[in-house]
Amino acid sequence: MMRLVTRKRLALLEADTHAAFERARQATETASRAAARHVEELAAATARAERAEASKRGVEAMLAGAVDELSAAQEDLLLKGIELRRLREELAEALVPARQVFVLVHYGTPTMVYRSREDAYADTATHGVPADRAWGPARGFWADAEWRLATFTYDVDARGFRGALTPVAEPVGGAA
């Protein structure tokens, strides 16, 4: 079969070809513009993701620092709470009157007051009293003794302390 192509038919085919090329060019341009838009959107999304990741790392670092500070503050608060409890107990003990106090007297002048006899004995060495000194009962006037440890006992009725000097034992049968 043979087909005859006329000028008119050839012109129509040529016009159809040009139209097809034009449509293909327009489709390519549209596709290129769409691809460019997608690439721009992808680049913008990537940039946003990178900024978000950097921001996340910054927030994580800041949060880690805040957690460390919080941990240190909690530890400090715990230590301060322990110290506060200790000080409250110490204050409560100080507010309760002692049953006895011990006064270190030097030639009749009170030098120090202690809450316990052991504290008094331990501290007398700082005042020049030998640590191995034997403390005996009081004899004579306070002003005559170089060092004397006087005991005062709390009297609830009087709401004060009374001197508790130990009397010197009398020799039996006048013997010395």
C-alpha positions, 0 to 999 in steps of 0.5 A: 500500500502506498500512500500519497502525501500532499503538500497540504497533508505535509503542512498539517503533519508539520504543524502537528509536529511543531504543536507537539514540540511546543507542548513538550517544551511547555511540559518540560518547562512546567516540570522544570519549574515544579522540580526547581520548586521542589528542590527549593522546598527540599533545600528550605526543609533541609535548612530548617531541619539543620537549624532545628537539629542545631537548636536541639543540640543547644537545648540539650546542652543547656538542659544538661547544664541545668540538670547538673546545676539542679543536682548540685543545688539539691545536694547543697539543699540536702547538706543545708537541711542536715546542717539545719537539723543539727543546729536545731538540735544544738539549739534545743539542747542549749535552751534546756538548762543544764543540770550542772555547770562547771566553772573554772576559777583562777584566784577567785575569778571565774575564767570559763563555764563548761556544760560537763566535767569532762569538757572542763578537765579537757580544756583546763590544759589550755589555761596552764593547768597540768592535764594530769592534775588531781582535782580534790574538794575545795578548801579555804577561800576561792581567792586563795586557790590558784585553780579551782573547779566549782560545780553549780547545780540547777535548782528548778524551784529557784530557776537558777544555779546553786553552788555545790561545793564539796565540803572538806571531810573532817579528820576522824578523831582529830587525826590529820 
